[in-house]
Amino acid sequence: MLEITHKTGRQFELLELFGRLETSNAEVLESKISHIINNSKSLDIIFNLSKLEFCSSYGLRIFIKLKKDLAPYEGRIFFINSPDLFLELLDMTGLRNQFIFAGNLSDLWNKLLS
C-alpha cells in the first residue's frame, strides 16, 4: 500500500511517501504528479522518503519519467530522508547522479543556498 501527503510551498511541492511503491499502486503517485505538473506554479518537487519501505523498478521509472517531463520547465526533483535501499537501487542502476539528495529539508535548503 502507498499513501501520499502533499504540501504546497511558495516555490516547491512536497510529497511524502508512506509504504511501498510498487507496480500495483504506482498509478496513485503518477496521478498526483500529473496533477502537480498541470496545476502548480512551481515545478520543483521534493520527495520525502523517510517512510518509504520499498520501491520497485516501476516506481523508479516514475521518477525518471518525471525528470524528463520537468526538463522543459526547468523543474527539479529533490529527495530527502532517502532510505538506504532506495539509494542502493539508484546506485545499481547508475541513476543516483541524476537527482539531488539531502538528509532532510533543512539540509536541502542549506545545499540550495550555498
One Martini backbone bead per residue (centre of mass of N, CA, C, O) as a GRO file, in nm:
protein
  114
    1MET     BB    1   0.099   0.035   0.019
    2LEU     BB    2   0.016   0.382  -0.071
    3GLU     BB    3   0.099   0.699   0.066
    4ILE     BB    4   0.013   1.058   0.025
    5THR     BB    5   0.156   1.366   0.092
    6HIS     BB    6   0.061   1.719   0.028
    7LYS     BB    7   0.261   2.014  -0.016
    8THR     BB    8   0.248   2.369  -0.059
    9GLY     BB    9   0.467   2.599  -0.169
   10ARG     BB   10   0.601   2.872  -0.316
   11GLN     BB   11   0.858   2.679  -0.462
   12PHE     BB   12   0.705   2.399  -0.390
   13GLU     BB   13   0.668   2.045  -0.372
   14LEU     BB   14   0.549   1.810  -0.120
   15LEU     BB   15   0.623   1.459  -0.098
   16GLU     BB   16   0.499   1.194   0.103
   17LEU     BB   17   0.602   0.860   0.143
   18PHE     BB   18   0.403   0.564   0.222
   19GLY     BB   19   0.552   0.262   0.193
   20ARG     BB   20   0.482   0.100  -0.120
   21LEU     BB   21   0.638   0.114  -0.442
   22GLU     BB   22   0.437  -0.027  -0.689
   23THR     BB   23   0.281  -0.135  -0.960
   24SER     BB   24  -0.010  -0.155  -0.817
   25ASN     BB   25   0.030   0.179  -0.702
   26ALA     BB   26   0.163   0.394  -0.903
   27GLU     BB   27  -0.087   0.561  -1.004
   28VAL     BB   28  -0.105   0.747  -0.763
   29LEU     BB   29   0.157   0.904  -0.820
   30GLU     BB   30   0.106   0.978  -1.114
   31SER     BB   31  -0.147   1.148  -1.058
   32LYS     BB   32  -0.017   1.355  -0.869
   33ILE     BB   33   0.197   1.457  -1.068
   34SER     BB   34   0.007   1.547  -1.291
   35HIS     BB   35  -0.137   1.759  -1.123
   36ILE     BB   36   0.109   1.934  -1.067
   37ILE     BB   37   0.196   1.998  -1.358
   38ASN     BB   38  -0.099   2.123  -1.436
   39ASN     BB   39  -0.133   2.324  -1.141
   40SER     BB   40   0.146   2.443  -1.087
   41LYS     BB   41   0.385   2.699  -1.025
   42SER     BB   42   0.573   2.474  -0.923
   43LEU     BB   43   0.851   2.243  -1.042
   44ASP     BB   44   0.946   2.173  -0.754
   45ILE     BB   45   1.024   1.847  -0.619
   46ILE     BB   46   0.972   1.694  -0.303
   47PHE     BB   47   1.090   1.388  -0.159
   48ASN     BB   48   0.979   1.210   0.117
   49LEU     BB   49   1.136   0.886   0.224
   50SER     BB   50   1.118   0.796   0.533
   51LYS     BB   51   0.847   0.587   0.471
   52LEU     BB   52   0.988   0.414   0.265
   53GLU     BB   53   1.001   0.057   0.207
   54PHE     BB   54   0.958   0.049  -0.120
   55CYS     BB   55   1.107   0.018  -0.464
   56SER     BB   56   1.041  -0.035  -0.767
   57SER     BB   57   1.117  -0.017  -1.095
   58TYR     BB   58   0.857   0.137  -1.158
   59GLY     BB   59   0.902   0.362  -0.956
   60LEU     BB   60   1.164   0.462  -1.084
   61ARG     BB   61   1.034   0.538  -1.356
   62ILE     BB   62   0.875   0.779  -1.252
   63PHE     BB   63   1.121   0.961  -1.187
   64ILE     BB   64   1.240   0.963  -1.471
   65LYS     BB   65   0.992   1.083  -1.613
   66LEU     BB   66   0.976   1.339  -1.447
   67LYS     BB   67   1.244   1.458  -1.530
   68LYS     BB   68   1.165   1.480  -1.828
   69ASP     BB   69   0.899   1.655  -1.789
   70LEU     BB   70   1.059   1.903  -1.638
   71ALA     BB   71   1.281   2.012  -1.829
   72PRO     BB   72   1.124   2.241  -1.997
   73TYR     BB   73   1.071   2.394  -1.693
   74GLU     BB   74   1.313   2.363  -1.489
   75GLY     BB   75   1.264   2.133  -1.312
   76ARG     BB   76   1.295   1.969  -0.990
   77ILE     BB   77   1.445   1.698  -0.804
   78PHE     BB   78   1.400   1.590  -0.464
   79PHE     BB   79   1.564   1.412  -0.193
   80ILE     BB   80   1.459   1.304   0.129
   81ASN     BB   81   1.517   1.064   0.346
   82SER     BB   82   1.672   0.827   0.215
   83PRO     BB   83   1.682   0.511   0.183
   84ASP     BB   84   1.917   0.276   0.132
   85LEU     BB   85   1.761   0.105  -0.080
   86PHE     BB   86   1.718   0.338  -0.279
   87LEU     BB   87   2.017   0.412  -0.321
   88GLU     BB   88   2.102   0.132  -0.422
   89LEU     BB   89   1.922   0.129  -0.671
   90LEU     BB   90   2.056   0.377  -0.804
   91ASP     BB   91   2.340   0.261  -0.812
   92MET     BB   92   2.279   0.003  -0.985
   93THR     BB   93   2.155   0.197  -1.229
   94GLY     BB   94   2.313   0.484  -1.246
   95LEU     BB   95   2.103   0.731  -1.114
   96ARG     BB   96   2.204   0.911  -0.875
   97ASN     BB   97   2.318   1.166  -1.052
   98GLN     BB   98   2.011   1.270  -1.143
   99PHE     BB   99   1.987   1.366  -0.842
  100ILE     BB  100   1.882   1.531  -0.541
  101PHE     BB  101   2.029   1.518  -0.211
  102ALA     BB  102   1.909   1.498   0.136
  103GLY     BB  103   1.860   1.446   0.465
  104ASN     BB  104   1.685   1.715   0.479
  105LEU     BB  105   1.529   2.010   0.455
  106SER     BB  106   1.756   2.181   0.576
  107ASP     BB  107   1.983   2.066   0.398
  108LEU     BB  108   1.859   2.158   0.132
  109TRP     BB  109   1.863   2.459   0.177
  110ASN     BB  110   2.169   2.479   0.219
  111LYS     BB  111   2.244   2.365  -0.059
  112LEU     BB  112   2.088   2.585  -0.234
  113LEU     BB  113   2.234   2.846  -0.087
  114SER     BB  114   2.553   2.765  -0.157
   0.00000   0.00000   0.00000
